Amino acid sequence: MVDIKISGRKVAISDALRDQVETKIGNALKVFDIKPMECDVVLRADQRRAGKDRSSCEVTVFVRDNVVRVDAAGPDLETAIDEAADKVSRKLRKYKTRVVDRRQRSKHSKRHDRAPEPMADLSDLIVAEPEPVEEDDELVREKLIELTPMTVEEALVQTDLIGHDFYVFEDSVTGLVNVVYRRKNGGYGVIKPKIEEADEQ
């Protein structure tokens, strides 16, 4: 059984809440039986204007060298937990299909003569709290990351798993820094240094 760490922000973790998290999130994690796997769950309850409450459940799953993160909100914690469990289940199924199954197929394919590059550890990229709104021309955050060589396909998987709109990585073929991003009209794009285009001609 996966060890699930539960914490609260403006929330007292009752036995009933703990049981629901361990049951719902625990069952969601069973769709992908792999080790090592760790899970952190953060429950929040914020009182908004007009007396309406907003509850949220953030789930972060550390599976091998990858991070799967989901965030769900609802009128109460029970609803948020249920929604988060559904999202975790879907993302883990996608992870298994796009990463693990693909690696298994590549082992039996004669077209691949080397093992895939290891995935990046994305735990440092997770932002637990949203940044406050500042002036447009003011630098409000600086973050240092370690780049791990990977293919564009692997970078797209990481972008999808952590739920970000973009992902910075080192191209495993060229060694140059690239950025993949979600397009507003759908699909993904990739930004490459101009020198890389010149080398490919």
Phi, psi and omega in degrees: 000139181285136178283116182254117178267126184243130177223161182232148174241109186063027181224132173271122183280098179280168177298323180295317178295317180299318179296320181293317179298311182296326180283305185292306181291322178300316178294324179296324181288340182290345180293344181224091184275095182215148179232148359280149176216131176232157183217130174245132178237127179241122178257136180228148174222115181242132177272124183257180180295162181065017175075008181270134179264150176231119180252149180218156178227117179252127182240128177237121181249125176259108182240111186055239182260018183237162180235129174245125185228134176225157179218128181228147181230158179193178180291341178213166184294324181299316179294318180297319180296316179299315181294319179297321179298318178297318181294318178299315180301315180295318182291322179292323176296319179294319178300314180299317182291315188275336184250298187292308181298323179295322178293323178295319179294323183293333179294331182260004181261134180283348182284342181253117182253008176213157182287150178298152177293147179294149179286157180281149173277114188257012184299330181285347184271353184279127178252111185289324181242139177294147179286144177293153181286128180235180176296147184299328185264014182252131176285117185252349181202140174231131184226133178261135180230155175262128182269130177248131179301134177199168178275168177299320180300317179294323178295323177296322177298315180297319178301317181290319184294319183269354175074023178268163179275346180209167179208131180260132182208167175261123179295126185290342180269312185268337184079007181262158181281129177236163176227126171257148183210156176278133177273144181298329182271008179105153180082187182236157173233165178226135178253125181236151176298147182298328181297330180293320179297322180294322180293331184280343181285000000 
